[in-house]
Amino acid sequence: MSDGPIRRYDGPAGGWDALRSVARQLVREDVGLGGARALLHANQPDGFDCPGCAWPDRDHTSTFEFCENGAKAVAAEATRHRAGPELFARHSVARLSEYSDHWLESQGRLTTPMRYDAATGHYVPATWDEAFALIAGHLRALPSPDQAIFYTSGRTSNEAAFLYQLFVREYGTNNFPDCSNMCHESSGTALKPQVGVGKGTVSLQDFEQADCILVFGQNPGTNHPRMLGELRDAARRGCRIAAFNPLRERGLERFADPQDKLEMLRGGSTRIASDYFQLKIGGDLAAVKGMVKHVLERDDEALAQGRPSLLDRAFIAEHTTGFEAFAADVRAESWDTIAAESGLDPARLRQAGDLYLQSERVIACWGMGITQHRHSVATIRMIANLMLLRGNLGRPGAGLCPVRGHSNVQGDRTMMIWERPPAAFLDRLREVFGFEPPRAEGYDTVAAIEAMLDGRARVFFAMGGNFAAATPDTGATARGLRTCALTVHVATKLNRSHLVHGREALILPCLGRTEIDLQASGPQAVTVEDSMSMVHLSAGIRPPASATLLSEPAIIARLAQATLGEQSTVDWSWLVEDYDRIRDLVARVFDDFHDFNARVRVPGGFRLPNGARERRWDTASGKAAFIAAAVPVDNPIHRARAAGAALDAPPVFLLATMRSHDQYNTTIYGLDDRYRGVFGERRVLFTHADDIAALGMQAGDRVDLESLADDGVRRQARGFLLVAYDIPRGCLAAYYPETNPLVPLSSFAEGSRTPTSKSVPVVLAPHRPDGAAARQRDIPAAVVG
């Protein structure tokens, strides 16, 4: 075995290595005994919701319910390291910019409001009153409220999100870019007109009854480790699990549950995927359409032979529209096109189709491997089409399951953190609060960056997140932020975005999910909504990292008071004295939250209504819709390869950006990606061994990447280590945010405008030494420059 950064890893997902990794993280973060004890309160009725992913908890009442990455998220928040004024006194912004994202995060919790001082190039301490006065002054001075942008992270609670949208709309704009724009926007855009809800339709109990689970474009071992527990239990009782993924991922192959004492003592593991379909990057639409085509062909054969239909004809007749036109479109699609674009031969796709036909209760899951392509919306609709064929919606053990990332990203959208609010919601705001909310559509993430670049936006305010690193086209995002008159970030820890600032800038430190939120009426709890529409309470149990910290609701309330003054129709300070008052207002605005305070105090909380789950379709026709889509043969990768072939240019590859196992979104916990055999290195490029040989290179060589886009802008990322990996030829994978500079701002999903981070045409060249400083410190060169 090699001692270098790349070495074979044969263990299962989870297991003892997961526990050892958590132990090392607890030591690195110096959490102390109190921080370690905090883990026992994660996802508990008397504790806090994990600040990591949005995967639901079993009844929210289990005694030991967290995963490796969830434990790391808690440790990162419970750390005893502090990024106080002393850090900023020692390091200018320019100096801090030279360090890696991992180093910045490792400095610990922010403790004091900090203001950028242009004269010295340092952040300096500020009081909360000074900070709010500065922001309010800028906001009031803008000629139009639409010149301000209000970004939202998926960790923001329901209470904070509700106050945030209320303040911003009373201020006068719908400019609400959020992390949904960059992840599951495609899911909501696809599903709302097709089945009437933009969310998943299943519960954890459905996973107990399914006899087939289809997993598309998702790596639960890294991104949603607690999901592996459900997949493991399903596999053990004989449920077939089919994985559709370009990379061989350990979490989809084998899992050892650290919470299963017997399995751990025996050193055993459970096989997860019974069937693994290793399709090309972006080949999912073709693959699913191939499955549908096979199902229809088998049904035609059955009917011709006088046997019963293989489709749920009664469901189709009663609950759907558009079936005949859809079926005709599928029959007209050629198997040659399907095979070429999916990367799977027809025999394999027929196997997948037979697996579906042999199963009575099917759940379809997907992640950002589906949502971040040009044709993501069409792909998700094709998945829904497949499920509709046999009535796999609205009955036990079956349904649609978009697996979301951040812990309350779904709840934020429910609270209407959305740049396109429905008219009925705006009418209700006017009725309850007595002001006329803005009606014009606001900026999503891509539009917000464009508005900053061309001067239409002058103030950027971020409620959490790491906008400069998380967004596509990192260089363009950085230029946009630097044109602003003011940038403000509410955060728990230092990150890259705080160093990419406007002429004036603030960092405002807030309480974390694990910390006690003490207001005038006593300790407060907030609520979150998980991926399966369950709403439950979350209450911190640790003392705040600093006495100076404010909660997110308190920050919003004080900002609203400073900005709107006596003109506001809302008593902001009264609301944050007791968060029950906020929830009472939520119940007045959203009918689904009636009796909010009473229902959320029931152990486990409550589930929001879901029409599609009950076969009530909130669509234009009142029914679910079959929606046809051609297999795309004119994507950017097609055009780039055609142009390259005409010029006898170097081969064009298709790059997908992804997380390592030691990170969550843009938060870097460490430099290992254990399951993929990467240790102490992040600038790696997973490549098929035959492609490496065809380039005349060897594994371990360094290469530079350049993306190809129709806009003619040159985008590069340098110094990536070639790693031979089990991935289809012509496909590449690498970590973000290091590769985000390669994603063109102009390339996004049709319909949803989600950046195409999983579908970037690139060419490779031997590494040139320029940009070495950025490479060594793990910083995207476009940000540094």
N, C-alpha and C positions, 0 to 999 in steps of 0.2 A: 504494500500500500504506500502511495506517495505521501511525503510530508508537506507537499505544496498545497496551494489553495483548492485544488481539485482532487478529490479522492472518493472512491466508491463508498456508498452508504447502503447497507443491506437491511437495516432495521425497518420495522413497520412505522407507520405514523403513530404518534402517541408513545406509549410505553415508558420505560425507565429514562430514556433520553429526554423525553418531554419534562419529566420531573427534575432531572439534573439541570436542564436549561432554565427552568423556573428558579431553581435554587441559585444558580449563578446570577440571574438577573436581580434577585432579591439582595444578593451581596453587592452587586455593582451599584444598585440604587441606594444602598445603605438604608433600608426601610425600617430597621429596628423591629423589636417585638410587636409594637403596635401595628406597624404596617403589615407584618405577616398575619397577625390576627384579623386584619381587615378582610383578607381573602375569605375568611369563613362567613363574612356578612355579605358577600357578593351574591346578588340575585336571590336574596332572602326577603321574606315579608317584613322583617324588622330592620332591613339593611338597604343597600343601594343597588341599583341596576348596574351591571358591568358597563364601563365606559367604552368597551370595545364594540363588537358586532351586534347586529339586531336579531340574531337567532333567538327564538323564544325559549323560555324555561318551562320545564314540565310543571304546570300548576303554580309556578313561582313559589314553591314551598319545599323544595328538596333541601337536603342538609349540606350538600357539597356540590355546587353547580357552577364550575368555571373551567376554562380550558387553559392551555399553555399561553396563548396570546392574550387571553383575558387577564390571566395572572400578571403578565408583563405590563398590561395597560394599568392595572391597579398599582403595581410596583412603581411604575413611572410617575404616577400621581402621588403616591405615598412616600416618595423619596425624601431623604433628609438633606439632599443637596439643594442649594439655594442660588438662584441667579438674581442677586440683589444689586443695589446701586454700585457696590464695589466692583462687580464684574464689568459694568459699563464704564466705570471710571478708569479701569485698567486697559480696556479695549475700545478703540474707536470703532465705528460702524465698518470702516474700510478693513480694519484688522479682523473683526468678527467675520466678515464676508469671506475671508481666506480659509476658514475652518469648514469641516464637513458638516452635513446635516446631523450626523450621529453625534458629533462633538457638541454642537449647539444644544441639542436636546439633553445631553448628559450633564449640562451645567445645573440643571435642577429647576425648582419652582420659582417663578417670578414672584416678587414680594411687594413691589412699589410701582405706582404709575410712573412711567418714564416718558420724557419729551425729547425729541431730537433737537439738538442745538447745532445749527448750521455753522456757527462760528468756530466751534471746536471739533465738529464731526463726531461728537459723542452723544449718546442718550444721557440725560440728566434727570434727577428726581423731580417729580411734580406732585402737587396736591390733587386730590380728586376734584375740588372746586375749580382749580386752574384748568384741569383737563376738560371738564364739562363746559366751562366758559369758552375755551378755545374751539371745541367742536361746534357748540351752539353759534358762536360768532361766524364761523365759516358757513354753516348751514343757512343761517338767516341772511347772509350776504349774497347768496347765490341768486341770479336773476330768475331761475326756475328750479323747483324741487327736483326736476328730472335730471339736473346736473349732479345729483348725489346718487351713489350706488351703495346698497346695503346687502352685503354678502352674509350667508348663513351656513354654518357647519352643521352636520347631522348629529352632533353631540348635544345641541341646544335642547333643553327640555320643552315640553308642551307649554308650560306656563311662560317661560322666557320667549318662546316663539310667538305665542299669542300677543304678548305685550309688544314685542318687536314689530310685528306687522301692524298692530294698532297704532303705535307711534308713527311709523313711517307713512302709513296711509293718511293719518291726520296731518302729518307734515306735508303730504301732497304728491307722493309718487308710488308706482308699483315696481320700482327697480329692485327686484329681489333675486339676483343670481344666487344659486345655492349648489351644494354638492350633488343634488339630484340631477341637475343639468349635465353633470359629467359622468353619471353612472347609470341609474335606472330610469332616466327620462324616457328612453325608448320603450320601456315596459308599459308605463302609464299611457304614453301616446298610442301604443298599439292596442292595448286591451280595453281602454275606456269606450271607444266606439264599437268595439267588437263584442264584448261581453258585458259592458255596462259598469265595470269597476276597473280602476287602474292599479289594483293591488292583487295579491295572491288570493286564492279561494280556499286554501286548505288550512287545517290545524295540525298540531302534533299528533292528535289522535288518528288522523287519516293515515299517517305513516305507519301506524300499528296495523292497519287493515289493507294497505296496498299490496298487491301481488306483483307489481312492476313499478320501478322508479326510474325515470329517464333523467339523466344529469347532463345538461348541455353547457359547455363553456364555463365550467366552474371547477375550482380546486378547493374543496371544503377543508382539506387537511391543513391548509395555511390560512385561508380567508374566513372560514366558519367552522373551527374545529369541533364545536359542540354538536354540529350537525352529524359528525361521524358517529356519535352515539346512537342516533336514530337509524342511520344507515347500517350500522353494525347489528342492531337488534333486528332490523328488517331482514338482513342477509341471513342471520341465524335461524329465522323461522321459515326460510325458503323463498323470500321475495327476490325476484330477479332485479338486479340493478345494472342498468346499461349506461356506461360513461361515453360521452362523445366529446373528445378533447384532443387537440393536436399533440400535446406533450403527454408522455407517460408520467403520471403524478402518483406518488406513493400513497397519499391520502385516499385515492380512488382505488388503490390496489389492496393494501393491508392496513389494519388498525388494531392497536393494543390499547384498550381503554384504561387509563391510569386509575379510574375509579372502580375497576373490577379487580378485587384483591386476588382472586383465584387465577385469573388470566395473567396478572403481573407476576405472581409467585411462580407460575409454570413457565413464564417466558413465552407465552403463546400470543397469537394474534388472530384476527378474523379477516377472511377475504371479503372485500367490499364489492367490487364490480364483478358480476358474473359474465359480463360481456363488455369489451372495450373496443370502441370504434374510433380509430386514430385518423380522423379526417384532416384535411388541410385547414390552415387558418382561414376563417371566413367561409368555409364550406358548409356551414350548418343549414342555410336555407336550401341548398341543393340536396343535402342529405335528408332533411325532413320531408321535402317534397318527394324524394325518391321513396321514402317509407309510405307516404300517402298514396303514391302511384301504385305501389305494390298492393296495398290494402284494397284499393279500388279494383285492380286487376283480379285479385283473388275473389272479391265480391262478385264481379262480373261472371267469373267461372262458376261460382256457387249457384247463382241465379240461373245460368244457362243449363246447369245440370239438375235444376229443379230442387235444389237444397235451399234452406233458409238463408236470408241475407246475413252477411257478416257485419253489417253496419247496424246501428241502432236507429232503424227507420222511423220508429214511433217518436223518438226524441228529435230526430231531424225535422220531421213534419210539424211537431208541436212547438218546438223551441228555437228553430233556426230559419234563416233566410239565405238565399243565394247558393244553395247546394248544387243545383244543376249546372249553373255557369262555372262554378268553382271546379266541379268534377270534369267538365269539358276542358278547362284550361290545363288541369293536371294530365289528363289523357294525351293532350297535344304536346306536352313537354317530352323531348327525346331522352332516352336513357343515356345516350352518348354525352349529351350536355350535362346531365345530372352527374354522371360518373366523373367527367373531366373537372367539373367545378367543385364537387365535394371531395375529390381525392379518394373516394371509396368505389370499388367496382360494384356493378349491379348485384352480384351474388351476396356481398356483404350487406348491402342496403335491404335486400329481400330478407336476409336473416333478421335484421332489425325490425322490419315490417311484420315478420312472423311472430317475433317476440311480443310486439304490441297486440297482434291478433289473438295470441294465446293467453292474454291477461285480461281479467275481468275488471280490475280496479287499478288504474294507472295514474301516477303523479308525474308531472313534468316540471323539473327544476331548471333554473338557469341563472347564470351570473353575468359578469361584465364581459366574459368571452363572447357573449351574444349581443350585448347592448351597444358595444363601441365599434360598430362597422357601418359602412355607408347604407347597407340594407338591413339594419337591425330591426326596424319596425316591421318590415315584411317578414323577417325571420320569426319574430315572436308571434306574429299572426299565423304563420304557417304551423308553428307548434300548437297554437290554439285550434287551428283547423283540424290537425291530427286528433286532438282530444275530443273535438265535437263529433267526429265520425262515429264514435261508439259510446257517446253519452258520458264521457269521463269528466263531466263538470256537474257539480251540484248533487253529488251522492257520496256516501262514506267511502274513504279509501282512494279517492280520485280527485284530481283538480290541478290547477296551475299554481306554481310556487316560484315566483321571482325572489331570489335570495338576496336581500339588501345588505349593505355594508354597515355604515355607522349606526350607533345604537338607537338614535331617534330620527333618522333621516325620513322615515315614513311618517312619523308624527309631525315633523315640521311641515310637511306638505299638507297633512290633514288640517293643521292650524293655519293654512293658507299662506305659507311662505312660498309664493308662486307669483311669477311675473305676469301670468294671464288669469287673474281671478274671475270666477263666474259672476255674471251680473246679479244673480240671486243672492250671493254672499255679500256683495257690496251694498245691495239694498238692505240686507239685514244689519250690516254695520251702521248704516245711516239711521235705521229705525232704533237701534239700541243706544247709539252714542250721540246722535244728533248732529253729526257733521257729514258733509258730502264727500265721500271718498273719491279718489281719482279713478277715472274709467279707462284711460289710455293704457295699452299694453306696455309693460316695462321691459327692461333688459334682462335677458338670460346671461349665462356666463360668457359665451362667445360675443354677444352684442355688447356686454359691459366692457370687455377688453377693447373692442373696436371703438367704443365711445370714449374711452380714456385716450386711445391713440390719436383720435382726430379732434380732441379737445371738447367734445360734447359733455364729458363728465369731469368734474373738478374735485370732488370729495369721494373718497373710498373708505367705507366703514365695514369691518369684518367682525362678525360675531363668531369667533373661533376659526379653526381651519388654518390652512397654509396655502393661501391662494396663489402666491408666486411660484410655488413648486408643484402644486397639484394640477394646474391648468395646462392646456396644450400650448405649443409654440412659446416656450418659456421666455425666449428673448423678446418676443412681441409683448408678452404680459409684463415683463420688467420695464420695458420702455413706456408702456401705458401707465403703470403705477408711478413712475418717476415724473410723468407730466402733471400729476395731480397737485393741487395746492395743499391738500391734507390727506394723509392716510392714517387710519386708526385700526388697531388690532386688539380685540379682547382675547386673552389667552391665559393658559396656565403655565406654559413653558416657552422658552425662546425657540423661534424657528426661522427659516430662511426668509419668509415674507416680511419679517420685522426689519430686515436689512435692505429691502428693496422698497424705498419709501418716497413719499412726495416731498415738496419743499418744506412742509412741516409734517410732523409725525408723532403719534402717541402709541405706546404699548400699555394696555390697561389690564392688570392682573385680576383674575376672578377665582372664585371658589371652584374646586373640582367636585365631581360626582360623589367622591368618598367622604367629603368634609361636611361638618355640621354647619347648617345655614341658619343662623340665629337672627330673627327679626323681632319686631316689637312684641308680637304675641307669643314668642317662643320659637323653638326649633321648627324648621319647615321641611316639608317633603315636596318633591316635584313628581311629575308623571312622565312616562315615556310610552311609546307605542312600538311594539316589536313587528317583525316581518309578517306575522300572522294576525295582525289587527287587535292584539291583546293590549289593553291599557292598564298599567299598574303603577303603584307608588314607588318612589326611590328616596331614601333618607340617608344622608351621610352620617358616619359614626366617628370620624376622626376630627381632632381640633384643626382649624385652618392652618395652612402653612405659614401664614403671616396675619397679624392682627389688622393689616391694612386692606386685605382682600374684601371685595364686594361680590355678592352673587350676581349672576347674569340678570335676573329680574330687577335687582336693585340698580344695576348699572343702567338698564334701559329706562327705568322710571326716573332716575335723576337726570338722564340725558333729555328725556321728554320734557321734564319740568324746565330745564335750562333753555331748551329750544323753543317750546311752544308757550311757556309762561301762562298767564291768566287766560289766554285765548283758548286753551285746551278745554274740552268738555269732560276730561277724565281727571279724577282725583288720584294721581299716580302714587303719591306717598302713602295714601290710605290703602291702596291695593297691595303694596308690598309688605305692609305690616302683617298680613295674614294671607297666605297663598290660597286659602279656601275662597277668598273673595275673587281672586283671578278665575278660579275654576267655576264659580257661580256665573261669571260673565261669559266664560266659554260655553256653558250650558245654555245661556240665552241666545248665543249666536249660532251654535251648531245643535240641531235637534238630536243628533245621535249621541250627544253628551248630556242628555237630560239626567237629572239627579246625579251629577258627576261626583260630587263629594261623597255621597253615600255609597254609590256603586264601586268607586275605586278603593274604598276601604274594606270591601269584601276580600278575603284572602285570595290572591291570584288576580284580582282586578276584574275587568269585564272585557268582552269582545265587542268591537264595533260591528254594526250590521254590515252584511255583505250580500248584496242582491244575487250575484251570480252563484254564490254558495247555496242559495235557496231557490235557484232557477227562476229568479225574477230579474229580468234583463232591462237595465236602465239605458236603453239605446233608442235611436231614432225610430226604429220599427217595433220596439218592444220585445224583440227577440235577439238571440245571439246571431252573429253574421259569419258565414263563410266568406273569406276575402281572398281572392286569387292574387298571385304574384309570380312573374316570370323569374326563372333563374338568371341572375345578372351575369352578363358576359361583357360588360363595358365599364367595369370599375377602374379606379386609378391604377391598380396593379396590371390590369389588362393593357391599358394604354401605355404605361411605362415599359412593359416588356415588349410591346409591339414596336415602340420607338427605339428601344435599345437594340432589338434584332435588326432593324433596318439600318442602323449605324454600326453594326458589329461591335457594340459597346459591351462592357462587363455585364455579367448576369445581374438581373434585378431580383431581389428577395422581398418577401413580405414579412415585416416585423410586427410582433405583438409585444406591447409593454405589459409588465406584470409585477407582482410583489415577490420579494423573497420571503422566506419563512420567518425571518427575524425583523419584520416590519409590520406596521398596520397603517394602510394608506401611505402618507408621506412620513409617518413617524418611524424612525429607524431605531429599533431596540438594540441591534447588534449587527455584526458583519458576516453572520453565517446563514447559509440556506441548507440546513442539514439534509433534508429529504432529497435535494438535487445534488448533494455531494460537493457543495461550495463552502469554503471556510476562510474567513478573514478577507473576503474580496466581494466587491459589488459591481465593478465594471466588467461583467462577463457577458458573453454572447453565446447562447445555446444554439448549436448548428449541427446539422446532420454530418456525420463523418465523411460521407461521399462528397458533400458540397465543399468541405474543407479541402479535401484532396483535389477536387476539380479546380479550385482556386490556386493550386500550387502552394498551399500553406499546410501548416501542421497545427494540431491542437496545442494551445499554449502560446501561439503567436498573438501579437496585438494588432488590432485593426481599427480603422476609423470608419464611421458610418456617415453617409450622406443621404438624406431623404429626397425623394423626387416628387414634385408637386406641380400642378398646372399653373401656379402663380409665379413661377420662376425664381422664388426666393431660395437662397442657398442656406440650408440648415444642416449642421454637422454635430456629431458627438464623437469624441476621440478616445482612443486608448482602451479598447475593449478586448478582453482575453477570450480567444476562441475556445469553446468547450464543446467537445463532441457529445451529442445528446440524442436520445430517441425522440426525434421530431421529424415530420415529413420533409422530404427534400424541397428546397425552395422557400422554406419557412425558417424564421428566426424568432428568438424570444430573448428579452433583456429586461432588467428592472427599471421601474420608474422610481423617483423622478429623474434619474440620470438620462433617460431617453425621451423625456417629455419635450425637450427642445426640437426633436425631429417631427413632432406632430403638427402639421400645418393648421393654422387657425381657420383656414377656409375649408377644411375637410371635416365634415360632420355628417351624422346620420340624417337621411331624408325623413322629414316629418318631425323629428325630435331635436335636431341640432346638437346631439351628443357628439363630442369629438371622437374621431375614429382612431383611438389610441391602440386598438387591437388590429389595425390594418394599415400599416405604413410602408409604402414601397421604398426600399433603400438599396444602395450599392455599397460595396465594401472596398477598401483599399488598405495596403499595408500602413501601419501607424506611422505618422510623422511626429517628430518630437515637440512641435509647437503645441501649446496648450497643456504642457506637462504639469504645470503647477496646479491647474484646475483638476487634472486627472488624479494627482496624488492626494488631493484633499477631498475628492469625491464630490466636487461641485460642478453642476452643469455650466459649461463654459459660457453659454449664452447669458446666464444670470450674472456671472462674474463680470463679463464685459459690459 
